[in-house]
Amino acid sequence: MAKIIIPTPLRKFTNNESTFDSNAKTVQSAVDDLVATYTSLEKHILKDDGSIRSFIRIYLGDEDINVLQKGQTSLNEDSVLSIVPAIAGGIPNIKNQ
């Protein structure tokens, strides 16, 4: 079974579960399984058309799926996916202003 690692900021939508197992054969199908199980997570990960939001990075092992086959990247039973939401904020660099 492929395993999805759920980042801490999204765990409030998964009943504090840190992982999710899926029998899916592609990344998109695994994500679809995840949001079908935890429906409140859908709006945070998927666009209205069902595709993965651009500010969400998903890694298969240490490879960004965007350099592989994106949502159509194949999975096997040993696959580990990590969801990495974009982090914004911080203090602007005043020296350069």
C-alpha positions as CSV (number, residue, x, y, z in Angstrom):
1,M,0.0,0.0,0.0
2,A,1.2,3.5,-0.8
3,K,1.5,5.7,2.2
4,I,0.7,9.5,2.3
5,I,2.5,11.5,5.0
6,I,0.1,14.3,6.1
7,P,1.8,17.5,7.3
8,T,1.0,18.9,10.7
9,P,-1.0,21.9,9.5
10,L,-3.4,19.6,7.6
11,R,-3.9,17.1,10.3
12,K,-6.7,19.0,11.8
13,F,-8.7,17.9,8.8
14,T,-7.7,14.2,9.2
15,N,-8.7,13.7,12.8
16,N,-5.0,14.2,13.7
17,E,-3.9,11.2,11.6
18,S,-0.3,11.6,10.4
19,T,-0.5,9.0,7.6
20,F,-3.0,7.6,5.1
21,D,-2.7,4.3,3.2
22,S,-4.0,3.9,-0.3
23,N,-4.1,1.1,-2.8
24,A,-4.1,3.6,-5.7
25,K,-1.9,3.2,-8.7
26,T,-1.2,6.9,-9.3
27,V,-0.6,10.0,-7.2
28,Q,-3.8,11.6,-8.3
29,S,-5.8,8.5,-7.4
30,A,-4.1,8.3,-3.9
31,V,-4.9,12.0,-3.3
32,D,-8.5,11.4,-4.4
33,D,-8.8,8.5,-1.9
34,L,-7.4,10.8,0.8
35,V,-9.9,13.6,0.2
36,A,-12.8,11.1,-0.2
37,T,-12.0,9.8,3.3
38,Y,-11.4,13.3,4.8
39,T,-13.7,15.5,2.8
40,S,-12.8,18.7,4.6
41,L,-9.3,18.4,3.3
42,E,-10.4,18.6,-0.3
43,K,-10.6,22.4,-0.6
44,H,-7.0,22.7,0.8
45,I,-5.4,20.3,-1.6
46,L,-7.6,20.2,-4.8
47,K,-8.8,22.9,-7.2
48,D,-12.4,22.9,-8.3
49,D,-11.6,20.7,-11.3
50,G,-10.1,18.1,-9.0
51,S,-6.4,18.7,-9.9
52,I,-3.8,19.3,-7.2
53,R,-3.4,23.0,-6.3
54,S,-0.3,24.7,-7.5
55,F,0.9,25.7,-4.0
56,I,0.7,22.1,-2.8
57,R,3.9,20.1,-3.4
58,I,3.8,16.4,-3.4
59,Y,6.9,14.3,-3.2
60,L,7.3,10.7,-4.1
61,G,10.2,9.8,-1.9
62,D,12.5,12.8,-2.5
63,E,11.3,13.6,-6.0
64,D,8.7,16.4,-6.6
65,I,6.0,14.8,-8.7
66,N,6.0,17.9,-10.9
67,V,9.4,16.7,-12.4
68,L,8.0,13.2,-12.8
69,Q,4.5,12.7,-14.3
70,K,2.6,15.0,-11.9
71,G,-0.7,13.4,-10.8
72,Q,-0.2,10.5,-13.2
73,T,3.0,9.4,-11.5
74,S,2.8,5.7,-10.8
75,L,2.8,4.2,-7.3
76,N,3.7,0.8,-6.0
77,E,3.1,-0.8,-2.6
78,D,6.3,0.7,-1.2
79,S,5.6,4.3,-2.3
80,V,5.7,7.1,0.2
81,L,4.1,10.4,-0.7
82,S,4.7,13.6,1.3
83,I,2.4,16.6,1.0
84,V,4.1,19.9,1.5
85,P,1.9,23.0,1.6
86,A,3.5,26.3,0.7
87,I,4.5,28.4,3.7
88,A,4.3,32.2,3.3
89,G,5.1,35.1,5.6
90,G,8.2,36.3,7.3
91,I,9.8,39.7,7.7
92,P,10.6,41.7,4.6
93,N,14.3,42.5,4.0
94,I,14.3,46.2,4.8
95,K,17.9,46.7,3.6
96,N,16.8,46.1,0.0
97,Q,13.9,48.5,0.1
